[in-house]
Amino acid sequence: MNRPGEGWRPLRIGGVTVDPPLVLAPMSGVTNLPFRLLCKEQGAGMVCNEFISGYGLFYDNERTREYLVFAAEERPVSSQIFGADPAKLAVAARQVEAAGADILDLNCGCSVPKIVKSGSGASLLQQPEKLFELVRVMVASVSIPVTVKIRLGWDQRNRNAVEVAQGIEAAGAQALAVHGRTATQAYRGEADWEAIAAVKAAVSIPVIGNGDVRGPEDVLRMFATTGCDAVMVGRATQGNPWIFSRTHAWVRTGGLPPEPDAEVRLTTALRHGELMLQYKPPDRAAMEMRKHLAWYAHGLPGAAAFRTAVNQAATWEEMVGLVVSYRKRLLAGPVGSVT
Ligand SMILES: Cc1cc2nc3c(=O)[nH]c(=O)nc-3n(C[C@H](O)[C@H](O)[C@H](O)COP(=O)(O)O)c2cc1C
């Protein structure tokens, strides 16, 4: 299973089924509701919200609460919180459950200085007992499954992912996602998939492998190398949600569909825009679509000029018009005419 033509082995996390076992990684500023819906349409088996401050939820911050909006069509959806105060995280956890998330995830992987300095994110890997306490409190506070997303450790000298994973399991978490880098590595170097395999071998809860999956080939290599129960994809989904549909088709049918052409890419970009506009006012939708459009156009002829024009568009309508005319010009060719 989880190989070309052999079909999927769905992942079960408590009562939640993740089928196919392909997960959109949480990405702050990227995996908001419209993008999650798009990835779901493209075949992701589970999508993750961007991380939310447990303190913001506890103090009822209005901007923080805006992140807690879920749609039936995206389910199952996992929602991640960060923080280090057990009593506040217990309150935040209940809010995530009440908002309709299927899974509650604790962030123990973020290495951004602001988060680490507050004792949250990856800094919890340096205080495993504290981390386990947070997991126990969260598990006791909600009835949905609690999961944790970790890195391999704080730094190369302190790669404690195996011990941390065992403690997380003992604390009652029902699955674990492992990004195969240390916190001090941030995104440098290569993700160590062997280390993910070692975590998988050391626990009996499901393990979701993450790090450096760039295409369908990598997804299947991650399954084979690590024995993980699901693969989580982050950066490779940006401007490329077909990574899910192409992998899905490959495993179901044995044939890997080709990379999408310019027409598919820009038509999907327009679909993404439609979803964005359903949930955001036009000016905010336009601002947020800028980076996505740059990602969709990446590598296409005339992408730089397109990106510049998009960044200067004054209105939502103007931006959509630019995508439509760019698509038309690309389809009409010749390639050199798009400058
Ligand atoms: C823009 C961006 C935002 C991210 N935000 C989060 C986050 O909110 N929570 C989290 O656990 N990881 C976050 N990550 C890390 C990803 O979930 C993932 O672990 C990492 O990118 C490695 O996977 P990849 O090689 O498939 O991108 C973020 C990554 C990126 C690039």
The ligand as an SDF file (V2000), in Angstrom:
LIG
                    3D

 31 33  0  0  0  0  0  0  0  0999 V2000
    5.7650   30.0550    5.3960 C   0  0  0  0  0  0  0  0  0  0  0  0
    5.8300   28.9370    6.3920 C   0  0  0  0  0  0  0  0  0  0  0  0
    5.0480   28.9860    7.5390 C   0  0  0  0  0  0  0  0  0  0  0  0
    5.0800   27.9310    8.4670 C   0  0  0  0  0  0  0  0  0  0  0  0
    4.2530   27.9800    9.5570 N   0  0  0  0  0  0  0  0  0  0  0  0
    4.1890   26.9040   10.3900 C   0  0  0  0  0  0  0  0  0  0  0  0
    3.2250   26.8520   11.4470 C   0  0  0  0  0  0  0  0  0  0  0  0
    2.4110   27.7770   11.6250 O   0  0  0  0  0  0  0  0  0  0  0  0
    3.2330   25.7450   12.2570 N   0  0  0  0  0  0  0  0  0  0  0  0
    4.1140   24.7050   12.0630 C   0  0  0  0  0  0  0  0  0  0  0  0
    4.0820   23.7320   12.8150 O   0  0  0  0  0  0  0  0  0  0  0  0
    5.0110   24.7270   11.0630 N   0  0  0  0  0  0  0  0  0  0  0  0
    5.0510   25.7860   10.2210 C   0  0  0  0  0  0  0  0  0  0  0  0
    5.9170   25.7640    9.1630 N   0  0  0  0  0  0  0  0  0  0  0  0
    6.7510   24.5610    8.9350 C   0  0  0  0  0  0  0  0  0  0  0  0
    6.0500   23.5730    7.9840 C   0  0  0  0  0  0  0  0  0  0  0  0
    4.8520   23.0800    8.5500 O   0  0  0  0  0  0  0  0  0  0  0  0
    6.9740   22.3900    7.6660 C   0  0  0  0  0  0  0  0  0  0  0  0
    7.2760   21.7100    8.8480 O   0  0  0  0  0  0  0  0  0  0  0  0
    8.2750   22.8040    6.9880 C   0  0  0  0  0  0  0  0  0  0  0  0
    8.0510   23.7760    5.9820 O   0  0  0  0  0  0  0  0  0  0  0  0
    9.0130   21.6040    6.3850 C   0  0  0  0  0  0  0  0  0  0  0  0
    8.2040   20.9600    5.4380 O   0  0  0  0  0  0  0  0  0  0  0  0
    8.3930   21.2060    3.8340 P   0  0  0  0  0  0  0  0  0  0  0  0
    9.8270   20.8720    3.5030 O   0  0  0  0  0  0  0  0  0  0  0  0
    7.4080   20.2900    3.1830 O   0  0  0  0  0  0  0  0  0  0  0  0
    8.1090   22.6510    3.5720 O   0  0  0  0  0  0  0  0  0  0  0  0
    5.9260   26.8160    8.2440 C   0  0  0  0  0  0  0  0  0  0  0  0
    6.7070   26.7760    7.0880 C   0  0  0  0  0  0  0  0  0  0  0  0
    6.6700   27.8000    6.1650 C   0  0  0  0  0  0  0  0  0  0  0  0
    7.5060   27.7070    4.9160 C   0  0  0  0  0  0  0  0  0  0  0  0
  1  2  1  0
  2  3  1  0
  2 30  2  0
  3  4  2  0
  4  5  1  0
  4 28  1  0
  5  6  2  0
  6  7  1  0
  6 13  1  0
  7  8  2  0
  7  9  1  0
  9 10  1  0
 10 11  2  0
 10 12  1  0
 12 13  2  0
 13 14  1  0
 14 15  1  0
 14 28  1  0
 15 16  1  0
 16 17  1  0
 16 18  1  0
 18 19  1  0
 18 20  1  0
 20 21  1  0
 20 22  1  0
 22 23  1  0
 23 24  1  0
 24 25  2  0
 24 26  1  0
 24 27  1  0
 28 29  2  0
 29 30  1  0
 30 31  1  0
M  END
$$$$
